[in-house]
């Protein structure tokens, strides 16, 4: 069991006996969920790569990995006859939805009947539902199959009003990560790149509906343009099979059989010593298998240079210090025969990306490394993927964005409004290069641009070398442009289309392991109590205030962009060059 300071343990025990504390699920090695004739899997809210189950104070997120595992358990359990997916409002991207669709298709192939139940459903929810044998909607629901969009929030006008000037340079004409700070509208290049992404995503949606619901493409597009529609209209058009409430329809499907309404989730206890002890456990197995196996490593969130950030409320991120240490450790583990690196990152520090690239290259020289791209693996996220033995992406994965930006904020106008003056004494022509008190001089801008160009050329070289492509070919698809996974395959930026399950299966084949070989997560996820220990002594007021503001902003499309921008600002201040993709991470 994890060691905890005595006073902390006593305090937690007092809370456990004084008021209910939700327990965490048992570790993943616990017995499979109890089977039933009909099992119900509820998908609602945020779907993350690793999830955060077991947080003591709510706000749980569901991990894609655990949903896939539950679908696998339902598919391979003989007693299970029907799988009901209750699909709520999902906050996830198209690549993760495609992985879920594939898992549903495997269940159907295994002879299970899959029924999707929708309340109000948007593009993504319906895209997932089309993988099922039947789609059911409740009477008062609507189908918001309205087409896809991507909106950019520009802040230059606001910065101008407060006297802040964003000075950012770029290498790559499509590199638009800083455009929301330096422009007040889309550039032609941004419109072109986003338009191509939207075309691919829209076609993916249309193809899925046409293939599964047997409607004509032209009729479907006209129906989309006239959306939203009522459940009855959706049924009349052939997009929905039945209109019924979730529980009543599930009971009808079960007949005299049994129903597991919360498949794969253990009933929580509260207010007991046992519930407290469960909180002390990590969410996964604590020891890797002794037999030869595949290691699964996650790289999720912004890429930063330096040690990992600690404490509650810290968003998922990729610390080069931590990831390189883990990759180097796997190099020396004899029982790890292959590695799957799961990337869901829009990039970050160019320096950290280069250092991680070196570690991935070294590891791939000894054992197979297969990259599985999630919703986004772009800019620095693509940089670190390139040395892998093989790269998998979903058709809707956002990738590429081979380019760099760098700059600073000049607060001269704000200082003038506030009556603030500064003085400086320096030695060296460029000693005061990154001061916030004034804009760059023409000479300083040229110095930074030269540095940016050198960083960009190294990025291009790394891609060309890793992907065995001519430099000219890489230059044509670089320039900071983002691509869908489908387009990336065409341009040879990735090797195959597929999700995490396909990448793991391929890694086993490359390592000559049987399909039954284990897959272990490195490093094993930490329990919330370990995270609490990490946070003790952390006193970063700026980070706490920023996290609070981010949480208060909510989850709308525009507010998500503001959150991304706020979380990016510390890195933009600290790093000289950033391999960062545009701030739009999801197409809705």
Buried (B, 14 or more C-beta within 10 A) or exposed (E): EEEBEEEEBEEBEEBBEEEEBBBBBEBBEEEEBEBBBBBBBBBBBBBBBBBBBBBBEEEBBBBBBBBBBBBBBBBEBEEBBBBBBBBBBBBBBBBBBBBBBBBBBBBBEEEBBBBBBBBBBBBBBBBBBBBBBBBBBBEEBBBBBBBBEBEBBBBBEEBEEEBBBBBBBBBBBBBBBBBBBBBEEBBEBBEBBBEBBBEBBBBBBBEBBBEBBEBEEEEBBEBBEEBBBBBEBBBEBBBBBBBBBBEEBBEEBBEEEEBBBEBBBBEEBEBBEEBBEBBBBBBBBEEBBEEBBBBBBBBBBBBBBEEBBBBBBBEBBBBBBBBBEBBEBBBEBEEBBBBBBBBBBBBBBBBBBBBBBBBBBBBBEEBBBBBBBBBBBBBBBBBBBBBBBBBBBBBBBBBBBBBBBBBBBBBBBBBEEEEEEEEEEEEEEEEBBBBBBBBBEEEBBEBBBEBBEEBBBBBBEBBBBBBEBEBEBBBEBBBBBBBBBBBBBEBEBBBBBBBBBBBBBBBBEBBEBEEEBBBBBBBBBBBBBBBBBBBEEEEBEEBBEBBEEBEEBEEEBEBBBBBBBBBBEBBBEEBBBBBBBBBBBBBB
